[in-house]
Amino acid sequence: MRGAIRLVAWCLAIALVALPIVGVLRGWFAANRWPVTQLTVQAEFKHVSADEVRAAVLPRLGKGFFALDLDGVQKAVAAMPWVESVEARKRWPDTLVLRIYERQAFARWNDKQLISRQGMVFDAPPSEADMALPSLHGPDARLAEVVSFYAETTKAFGGMHLRITGVALTERGSWSLTTESGAQIVLGDRDQAGRRLRRFLDVFPQIKATHPEGFEYADLRYTNGFAVRWPTTQAPANVNSKSTPNT
């Protein structure tokens, strides 16, 4: 009996010592002591501004050093459109330090959103520089497929000195490409797109040699060839194409 009483007494003593320490660390007690009043932000600031960060964090400052909610701060900053991730830590006695990593836009999606290099679609007002990004279009559920097809065609045209700036996939599954000059290349369904594109690339050096000014439109959906439309100063021409296009 006496041993049990001694054990309870020891437990109470430990609790009385530990509770104030834990309470301070958790912000339960002395929540307004040692207030955090300084903010240090480490970022490249290409799309996110220091003023925007301060506006998001300011309502959470002024609390005690141990009462400041770092998770809440991180969530508030991470909610900003251009923020990919954020690290938050406290520096004694009164400073909050943030390290912000911005999203890097890879392409525009359906003229309404942007795609990051991590493959995430996000809403953000595009800057003038963003308007020069590749323009990808398609059903939202097939985003990964559109991005993959863009990568494939960009690589295929790499040796031809013809830059692909856009890929479009219709709801019916028809693919088309847009070049840097604004020319459109219609490929049709994905099952035939690869073969049709290789056939076009095989003769493209000849097309480029005879028409250095380029083309406006190429329809590759023909069975035995493809149709090419030249700029308005020239007459339209077909290349080995005798059958109607199919999708």
Order of alpha helices (4+ residues) and beta strands (2+ residues): alpha-beta-alpha-alpha-beta-beta-beta-beta-beta-beta-alpha-beta-beta-beta-alpha-beta-beta-beta
